């Protein structure tokens, strides 16, 4: 059973930036899709950005141009740089690995508010 450990998140004003980081077990990037989902209150969990096992990125249209997913194979981390944050980005952000069944991190809260 693998574990995903998230860090980052917090409260930021609209237009601000935050960076999330997730530590994953070594060598899973070439096997599984790994990345970030989010869930706002009263809404379904949705994909934000992920790397597939080939290393290609899949990013939701709502965050394109504002959020950037990156990974460090040596450190075994996957990060989400979030810029130009909007109130509608407020959600709990979860790290995810498609281990079939999928593995979820505990989540980290991102709140965008003035």
C-alpha positions as CSV (number, residue, x, y, z in Angstrom):
1,X,0.0,0.0,0.0
2,X,1.5,3.3,-1.1
3,X,1.2,6.6,0.7
4,X,1.1,10.1,-0.8
5,X,2.2,13.0,1.4
6,X,1.0,16.5,0.5
7,X,2.3,19.9,1.7
8,X,1.5,23.5,0.9
9,X,-1.9,25.1,0.6
10,X,-3.4,27.8,2.8
11,X,-5.2,31.1,2.5
12,X,-4.4,33.5,-0.3
13,X,-5.9,36.6,-1.8
14,X,-7.3,36.6,-5.3
15,X,-4.5,36.9,-7.8
16,X,-2.0,35.4,-5.5
17,X,0.0,32.2,-5.8
18,X,0.5,29.0,-3.9
19,X,2.6,25.9,-4.5
20,X,1.5,22.4,-3.5
21,X,3.9,19.4,-3.3
22,X,3.3,15.7,-3.0
23,X,5.9,13.1,-2.1
24,X,5.3,9.8,-3.8
25,X,7.0,6.4,-3.6
26,X,10.0,6.1,-5.9
27,X,9.6,4.9,-9.5
28,X,5.8,5.1,-9.7
29,X,5.9,7.8,-12.4
30,X,6.7,5.3,-15.1
31,X,3.9,3.0,-14.0
32,X,0.9,5.1,-13.0
33,X,-0.8,8.4,-13.7
34,X,0.1,10.8,-10.9
35,X,-1.1,14.3,-10.2
36,X,-3.6,16.5,-8.6
37,X,-7.4,16.6,-8.2
38,X,-9.6,19.0,-6.2
39,X,-13.0,19.0,-4.5
40,X,-14.9,22.0,-3.6
41,X,-17.8,21.9,-1.1
42,X,-20.9,20.4,-2.6
43,X,-19.1,19.5,-5.8
44,X,-17.6,16.3,-7.3
45,X,-13.9,15.7,-7.2
46,X,-12.3,16.9,-10.5
47,X,-9.0,16.6,-12.2
48,X,-6.7,19.5,-12.0
49,X,-3.5,18.3,-13.7
50,X,-1.7,15.0,-13.9
51,X,1.2,13.2,-15.6
52,X,0.4,10.0,-17.3
53,X,2.9,7.1,-17.2
54,X,4.5,8.3,-20.5
55,X,5.2,11.7,-18.9
56,X,2.6,13.6,-20.8
57,X,0.5,16.2,-18.9
58,X,-3.2,16.5,-18.8
59,X,-4.5,19.8,-17.5
60,X,-8.1,21.0,-17.0
61,X,-9.1,23.9,-19.2
62,X,-10.2,25.9,-16.1
63,X,-6.6,26.2,-14.9
64,X,-4.6,26.2,-18.1
65,X,-2.3,29.1,-18.2
66,X,-2.5,29.6,-14.5
67,X,-1.4,26.3,-12.9
68,X,1.7,24.3,-13.8
69,X,2.3,20.7,-12.8
70,X,5.9,19.5,-12.5
71,X,7.7,16.5,-11.2
72,X,11.2,15.8,-9.8
73,X,12.1,12.1,-10.4
74,X,15.1,12.3,-8.1
75,X,13.1,13.7,-5.2
76,X,10.0,11.6,-6.1
77,X,7.7,14.6,-5.9
78,X,5.0,16.1,-8.0
79,X,4.3,19.8,-7.5
80,X,1.5,22.1,-8.5
81,X,2.3,25.8,-9.0
82,X,-0.8,27.8,-8.8
83,X,-0.8,31.4,-10.0
84,X,-3.5,34.1,-10.6
85,X,-5.7,32.2,-8.1
86,X,-9.4,32.9,-8.2
87,X,-12.1,32.4,-5.5
88,X,-13.5,29.5,-7.6
89,X,-10.2,27.7,-7.1
90,X,-11.1,27.3,-3.4
91,X,-11.1,23.5,-2.7
92,X,-9.4,20.7,-1.0
93,X,-6.6,19.5,-3.3
94,X,-5.6,15.9,-3.3
95,X,-2.6,14.1,-4.7
96,X,-3.5,11.0,-6.7
97,X,-1.9,7.9,-8.1
98,X,-3.8,5.6,-10.4
99,X,-2.7,2.5,-8.7
100,X,-6.0,0.7,-9.6
101,X,-7.7,1.1,-7.3
102,X,-6.5,4.7,-7.0
103,X,-4.5,6.0,-4.0
104,X,-5.4,9.4,-2.6
105,X,-3.5,11.8,-0.3
106,X,-5.2,13.2,2.7
107,X,-5.8,16.5,0.9
108,X,-4.7,20.1,1.6
109,X,-7.0,23.1,1.8
110,X,-6.6,26.0,-0.6
111,X,-8.8,29.0,0.1
112,X,-8.8,32.0,-2.2
113,X,-10.5,35.0,-0.5
114,X,-10.0,38.7,0.2
